[in-house]
Amino acid sequence: MACKKSDKMDSILFETPYSINRSLEMGKIRVFTQAGELKNGNLVAQYAAAESDNLNGYVDQILQLHTGIDTITFGSAGEASAIENYSRITYTVSSNGSQLELSTKDDVNRYCYFDVYSKTILYSIVRLKPLFFEESLFSSIPQYTFKYRSQEKLIAIPKGTELHLPLLTFAWFNRLPTTAGNYFYNKYNELDPSFYKSIPKGDTVIVKETMIVYSR
């Protein structure tokens, strides 16, 4: 097993798998509406008490049910390979200060409901935005479904023998007549706090920030 160190990130070892280990909570649950982040402590506490179990459950799915990234292995040619939800994904790696930015090497083809992906909360909530190549309407039955092709991105932070991946887990309480419902998501990324500007009027988004820790 190779143990050569990266020139830019001295603690990263090539060809050494980093395996999922545990999660670290990063501050308290935050609540956003179209007007901005709620600062009323009592109101935020009510939302947290009502939804903390659901949000924690989505984080636990990554740790226990393997619904997220299980392992990451860095190569010596500026690439990394990850096992995510039982599939292998290859990323190109670049350094940005103390962080590594990982971008999918191959285009990702996926589907999105409600609107084209670049106009949804799923896009606006993340700090490191994906790069889009194509977005189009796929089907209007039973509701609008959009197809998109993009380069997905995530953040990795080396910490000694560990690798930390920021994770956003959020509940979107959507009140639009055609798509009303409560939707829960996990996104490997950091929060863009200005995302509240894209929240539809009357909707609420509850955000939990977690660090997923990988060990070699």
Stockholm file with secondary structure:
# STOCKHOLM 1.0

chainA/1-216         MACKKSDKMDSILFETPYSINRSLEMGKIRVFTQAGELKNGNLVAQYAAAESDNLNGYVDQILQLHTGIDTITFGSAGEASAIENYSRITYTVSSNGSQLELSTKDDVNRYCYFDVYSKTILYSIVRLKPLFFEESLFSSIPQYTFKYRSQEKLIAIPKGTELHLPLLTFAWFNRLPTTAGNYFYNKYNELDPSFYKSIPKGDTVIVKETMIVYSR
#=GR chainA/1-216 SS CCCCBCSSSTTCBBTCCEEEEEEEECSCCEEEETTEECCCHHHHHHHHHHHHHHHHHHHHHHHHSCCSEEEEEECTTSEEEEEETTEEEEEEEEEETTEEEEEESSCEEEEEESSCGGGSHHHHTBSSCCEEEEEEEEECSSSCEEEEEEECEEEEEEETTEEEEEEEEEEEEECCTTTCEEEEEEEESCBCGGGGGGSCTTCEEEEEEEEEEEEC
#=GC SS_cons         CCCCBCSSSTTCBBTCCEEEEEEEECSCCEEEETTEECCCHHHHHHHHHHHHHHHHHHHHHHHHSCCSEEEEEECTTSEEEEEETTEEEEEEEEEETTEEEEEESSCEEEEEESSCGGGSHHHHTBSSCCEEEEEEEEECSSSCEEEEEEECEEEEEEETTEEEEEEEEEEEEECCTTTCEEEEEEEESCBCGGGGGGSCTTCEEEEEEEEEEEEC
//
